Amino acid sequence: MGKKEMICICCPLGCRLSTVVEEDNISVTGNSCPRGKTYAITELTDPRRIVTSTVRVRSCDTPVVSVKTKEGVPKHKMQECIRELAAIELQAPIYAGEVVKENIAGTGIAVVATKDIA
């Protein structure tokens, strides 16, 4: 049995969540809405994070473009994502929302540019 305290980041309320793990059961208290329970269970069983970084742009006054994953990637895949992004070099023009890399680190998640580069 394990206990863990965390703060929910799903909305501005920032509920203080308490979790108790017993074999295959996770109980969550302190959440003001159902999203808090989902957040706590996901954080304990499959923690994910949005990866933000930059990618090189060749033949342009702006040497890099900011990028991010469209969804959270498993925490244990974050370093692999960063290594793959470091190997990419794009050609301008690049548009916000344009997919820079499909299936980053074998996660099935796309990486998109977050701003326009002409």
N, C-alpha and C positions, 0 to 999 in steps of 0.2 A: 504494500500500500504506500502510495506517495502523495504528498500534498504539494501544491504549487500555487503561488499568488501571482497575478498578473493584472495589467491594466488593459482593458479593451480599447482598441484603436479604430473601431468601426464607425464611430460617430464622435461628435464633440463632448459627449457626456463623460467619457473616460471612466466607465464603471470599473470598480475594483472587483476582480473576479477571484474566487477561490475554487480550486479544483482538487478533487480527490480521485486518485486512480486505484482501482481495485480489479485485478485480473483483466477482464475484457470490458470493464465498465468505467466510464469517466463521468463523474457528477460535477456539475458546475453550479455555483451560487454567486449571487451578487450582480447578475446581469439584469438590466432594465428592459431588454428586448431579446428576441430570439437570435439576433445576429451575434450577441455576446457569447451565447453558448456555442454557436457554430465556430466563432473565432477561437475560443479556448480549446475546443476539441481539435481543430485543425492545427493550432500552434503546438499542441502536445504530440500529435500523431504524424503530421506532415508539414512542418514549418516552411513557409514560402516567403520570398521577398522579391520586390521589383528591383531589377538591376538597372542602374543608370551609369552611363559611361560616355566616352567620346570615341569617334572613329575618324581616322585621317581622311582628308579630302585633298586630292592632287589637282594641280593646275588651277588653283583658286587663291584669292587673297585671304580667305578664311581657311586656316590649316586643318581645322577639325569641326565636326558637327556633333551636337549632343544627341544621344540615343537612349532608349529605354525599352525594357521588355513590355509587351502588351499585357502580360499577366505575371503573377508571382512565379518565380522558379524555385524549385527545392533548394533549401539553403546549402546542401552539400554539393550542388552543381554551380554555385556562384563563381568560384575561382575558374572553373572550366569555361564559363560564359565570358568572363573577362579576358582570358587567354585567346579565345576565338575572336572576340571583338578587336583585340590588339593586332590581329593579323589582317584585318580588313582595311582596304583603301578604296574609297569611292571617287567617282568622277562627278563634278557639278554639272548640271543643276540637281539639287536634292530638295525635296519638298517635305514639309512637316506631315507626318503620318505615313510616309513612304516606307515600305518594308526594306530594311537594310540587310537582314539575315533571317531566313526561315529556319525553324527547327533548331534554335541555338542549343548547343551541347546535348542534342538528342532529346530535348524536353518536349518538342512539339510546339514550342512557344516562339513567336516571331519577335524580332527586335525592330523598332521603328525610329525614324528620325523625329526629333522634337522641334525642329525649326527649319525654315527655308534657307538654302544656300544657293546663290545664283552664280 
